[in-house]
């Protein structure tokens, strides 16, 4: 594991990608946790509806994965990576 981390952190392209992805994942999951509490406590949305919202997000992820290669061919890998974070 240490060898892999040294390689990634020492690579001029992999380091910023790993740091960006790690940061996006961390804060995205914080937003999911706080968002779920907000939906349930403040907006009083039933648990089943919240589950359906997350299921719709999962279906969007599957659709993105299926079409990722065509997006990459059309727009380029860098633009797709940046666009996926927004």
Protein Blocks (a to p, Z undefined) as FASTA:
>chain_A
ZZmmmmmmmpmklmmmmmmmmmmmmmmmmmmmmmmmmmmmmnopafklmmmmmmmmmmmm
mmmmmmmmmmmmmnopklmmmmmmZZ
